[in-house]
Amino acid sequence: GDGAPPPPEGLPELDAGTSHSWIYPLNLPMRTYQHSIVSEALTKNTLVCLPTGLGKTFIAAVVMYNFRRWFPDGLVLFMAPTKPLVAQQIEACRALVGMSYGDSAELTGKMPKAEREKVWQQAHTFFLTPQTAQNDIELGICPVRRVVCVVIDEAHRATGNYAYCGVVKAVNAATAGRFRCLALSATPGKDVKTLQAIVENVLVAHIEFRDEDSADVMTYTHHKEIQVVSVPICPRLAQMTLRLEKVISDVLKRLTSRRVFFEVNPQRTSAVVLQKAAQKFEGEANLAEHANRPLTNEERGAIRADFGCAMGLMHGYVLLTKHGPKCAFGYFCEIDQSLRTPGAESTKQSIARRVALESRKEFSQLVSSLEQIVNDPDAPLFPKLGALVCSHLTAPEKKKRKNETKMNPPPQ
């Protein structure tokens, strides 16, 4: 306002002519929940939790547009976790609120540093991944003191050391907290502890939550009928999974025999559980015993190597069971070849050596089977799923129309 003190030196000034009002686009049908959320997000650091398809991008675009009006020399950042999402969001925001191509820019790590530095000086609204933002802040080519608004898409990622956290921390320090943060997520966190971490990491002061049953969004959602169909994998892939479980179990048995781990079934553990056990062992390594005597340095080294091997194999287990044989084959092939490749990555060499102690033949058969199925384009990994899809595509049109879901107009 007119009586507001000037900002600290180097920070953008609030424009007195525009700061008494904010603009909400009326070229699209107004949704009351979007208007309500925007009005809150303009004045508070806000976490917006909305189901997919209910217009989080529109809310972000309106907030960004107004901060660009209020601070003519300020910078606005829109961060998304992947480059395709960044490209999608810049086009959406340009269409929604008429951002000009000259004033808005997409930055990627593939652009030369000199080119990015030039763009930082020319545009005012930037769409980029948090890694690119953090890198340019650390390089000193991002004028971070001019940042007045930060939008974080897929904000549930803002935990631990993820780049979102580093960017917000850097902007907060450079601007003495004089910036607005807007965090967006359809799935803000699986538990209270995770949600609290997100709130702290992106400086949230206010939460706007809606689900599909909220009164003000029900008009814009459609009814869904969900039928769960269990789709078993093909016998070949099931056999490979069993073979891998045998290899992992052999390593887990060595750890249980040393009394540093207490599970031999890969289906009942995970890399995270193994990591915690390994950390506990490191903290108590000097006290660990075997056969009523302290462990030797060689025995401690073997246990550490087995923990690393088990965690690496569990990663491959997730690749095979969650992402398919192609992803798993590339990973396991590197392990299989590492013993024969000079200068191979040391972690994979260590895994290979520990596997070779008892399961070399089993592991080689696994890699060979994966290679066969990856190179067979006609291999039916999920035959029942294929039958379901074919059944749907060949169903009579009348039956198809009955089973189709009526969709609302695309969300704004």
CORSUL-V177939 format. One line per field, one symbol per residue. psi: psi as a letter, one per 20 degrees, with the letter a starting at -180 (. if undefined). burial: # if it has 24 or more other C-alpha atoms within 12 Angstrom, else .. A space follows every 50 residues. Layout:
psi=???
burial=???
This chain:
psi=ahjpqqrqpiqqqpohhiiirqpppjiqppphhggggghghhiqopooop qpjjkhhgggggggghhhghnhjrqppopqiqghhghghhhghhhgjkpq hhiqqppqiipqghgghghhigrhppprqhggggghghijipmhiipipp poqliiimrcjqhgghggggggghjkjmrppoppphnhqirhggghgggg hjkpiqpopqaijphiihhjrqppopopppoqrqhghhhhghgghggghh ghhhghhikiqkpiohijarhgggghhghgghhjhiiqrplkqqqrhggg hhgghhghgghghhghgggghhirhgghggghggghihhjopjqphghgg ggghhighkgggghhggggggghhjnijonhmhhgghgghgghjqqhghg hhiqppqrqpq.
burial=..........####.......####.....#.###.############## ##.############################....##.######.##.#. ..######.......##.###.###############....######### #########..###########.##.############......#.#### ###########.....#..##...........#...#..########### #####..#.##.##.#..###..##.##..#...#..............# .#################.##..######.#######.#.......#### ######..##.######.###.##......#................... ..........##
